[in-house]
Amino acid sequence: MEPKPPAQDEPQVSRVLHLIYPASLAGEPILYRLIRQFDLTFNLRSAQLGIDEGWIEIQATGSAEELERAVRWLTAEGLQVTFPG
């Protein structure tokens, strides 16, 4: 998936994403790929990672369209994505 050029006039939104990693993805560079492929800014809020599984909570900021694309990609990669309170 190629990065999309940033939209100049789109309003910025911010969402907290709770990403749950299954054991099968524990060694994959998901965050690296997320940062490289999407025009979003990320802030790591908290995490609990183990050898076999874990979760990460991030705040993502960018256009609503790009954020939706990133969530669809994460889900397609096999992560469970929730939006805490």
C-alpha positions as CSV (number, residue, x, y, z in Angstrom):
1,M,0.0,0.0,0.0
2,E,1.6,3.3,-1.1
3,P,1.4,6.4,1.1
4,K,-1.2,8.9,0.1
5,P,0.0,12.5,-0.3
6,P,-1.3,14.8,2.5
7,A,-4.4,16.7,1.8
8,Q,-3.9,20.4,2.3
9,D,-7.4,21.5,3.4
10,E,-8.7,18.5,5.3
11,P,-9.4,19.2,8.9
12,Q,-7.4,17.2,11.4
13,V,-9.0,14.7,13.8
14,S,-7.5,12.8,16.7
15,R,-8.5,9.4,18.0
16,V,-7.2,7.0,20.5
17,L,-6.7,3.5,19.2
18,H,-6.3,0.4,21.3
19,L,-4.4,-2.2,19.2
20,I,-4.5,-5.8,20.4
21,Y,-1.8,-8.0,18.9
22,P,-2.4,-11.7,18.5
23,A,0.4,-14.1,19.1
24,S,0.9,-14.6,15.3
25,L,1.9,-10.9,14.9
26,A,4.0,-10.5,18.0
27,G,7.3,-10.2,16.0
28,E,6.0,-8.2,13.1
29,P,7.0,-4.5,12.7
30,I,3.4,-3.3,12.6
31,L,4.0,0.2,14.1
32,Y,6.9,0.8,11.8
33,R,4.8,0.0,8.7
34,L,1.9,2.1,10.1
35,I,4.1,5.1,10.5
36,R,5.7,4.7,7.0
37,Q,2.4,4.0,5.1
38,F,0.0,6.6,6.5
39,D,0.1,10.4,6.7
40,L,-0.8,10.5,10.4
41,T,1.0,11.6,13.6
42,F,1.2,9.0,16.4
43,N,1.7,9.4,20.1
44,L,2.3,6.2,22.1
45,R,0.1,6.4,25.2
46,S,0.6,3.0,26.9
47,A,1.5,-0.5,26.0
48,Q,1.9,-4.0,27.4
49,L,3.9,-6.3,25.2
50,G,4.9,-9.9,25.9
51,I,6.7,-12.5,23.9
52,D,3.5,-14.0,22.5
53,E,1.0,-11.1,22.5
54,G,0.2,-7.7,23.7
55,W,-1.6,-4.4,23.2
56,I,-0.6,-0.8,22.4
57,E,-2.7,2.3,22.9
58,I,-1.8,5.2,20.5
59,Q,-3.3,8.5,19.7
60,A,-3.5,9.1,15.9
61,T,-3.9,12.5,14.4
62,G,-4.6,13.4,10.7
63,S,-7.4,13.5,8.3
64,A,-10.5,11.4,9.0
65,E,-10.1,9.6,5.7
66,E,-6.4,8.7,6.4
67,L,-7.3,7.6,9.9
68,E,-10.1,5.3,8.5
69,R,-7.6,3.9,5.9
70,A,-5.1,3.1,8.7
71,V,-7.8,1.4,10.9
72,R,-8.9,-0.8,7.9
73,W,-5.3,-1.7,7.2
74,L,-4.6,-2.6,10.9
75,T,-7.7,-4.8,10.9
76,A,-6.7,-6.5,7.6
77,E,-3.3,-7.2,9.1
78,G,-5.0,-9.2,11.9
79,L,-5.0,-6.7,14.8
80,Q,-8.1,-6.0,16.8
81,V,-8.8,-2.2,16.9
82,T,-11.0,-0.6,19.6
83,F,-11.6,3.0,20.5
84,P,-11.5,3.5,24.2
85,G,-13.7,6.0,26.0
